[in-house]
């Protein structure tokens, strides 16, 4: 496996890292000190301090023969095909208080997404540049909330068990300063053509804020594991191409559209996600192509070996092009040793206005030794999905 010289990585990264103003506002040593969720704001949370159940949720569950109480007691574990909701309008994700305890988080595995690019591009369809040189992932500076507060870890349940991905808090154009939107990958929320929506989807920004080892986390408190608390998805959207087009027989057919947006609510309290952590990143749906754009950075929580899934890493590199199908957009590809678990993590770029924007997310890696990651180019379809989420659910 080839490695870029440390000096080359350092020089390429200086501009991006210095411009990534991902610091939570207030400059406090403890993020909770300035941004503790307030139970006095928002909807009446009741004696259990849970968010108000959306008015139509119970009706939507009943439509599919599901009782809300039975769902919370364990009915969600039924993954029978006729009970697995898959259509865009069928997403349901009621909060189950204290479901994501540290021991369940520890057991959550990565949803591996790999592809043999030689097989995928053997027809010479589209444009694929030479594979980039491997770039060693570097752990983010600690505490994570100070250096990369919008980056977090996503937990969810699948038929194979608890799973993990990464995500990024992004700005909501219709709710400035009060965003509850999180960007991630489509395969982190929906199984594609062979399945339906995953369940119990929760986001933890700046997860494991001090970068403790797995052994150290055994005795860590909730403040260390989830410094801003847990945020549950009450609505999720992903592309129709992802929902309908990905099967085991056509691996790679929809990874060019492998993106998703979560609208979340706090498990406790009433503040928005952006207010709680103090920052969010704008999304750029008109980023230059790989041949024109400069250094990109990918952030996430890789879990597959040699990583442990509890520490935040990043890679910085100049992207190249990866084409999987002739009719679909070309993907971005960078050298990076991050593994599964980093899926859904944001890719960032600094524009001439000196602001940092999210321009992609981790989707796939190679079928073999880790050395690169690829993510979709976000165009008109992604923007339309995002704006619909903002307009319809942003102020909920």
Secondary structure, DSSP 8 states (H G I E B T S, - for coil): -----HHHHHHHHHHHHHH-----TT--SSHHHHH---TTSSS--TTTT-----TTHHHHHHHTT--HHHHHTTGGG---GGG---SGGG------TT-S-HHHHHH-EE---EE-HHHHTTT--S-----------EE--SSHHHHHTTEEEEEEEETTEEEEEEEEEE--TTSTT---EEEE-GGGTB-GGG--B-EEEEEEETSSTT---HHHHTT--HHHH-TT--EEEEEEEE-HHHHHH--GGGTTSSGGG--EEEEEEESS-S--HHHHHS--BEE-SS---TTT--EEEEEE---STT--SSS-EEEEEE-EEE-S-TTS--EEEEE----TT-TT-EEEEE-TTS-EEEEEE--EEESSS--EEEE----HHHHHHHHHHHHHHTT-
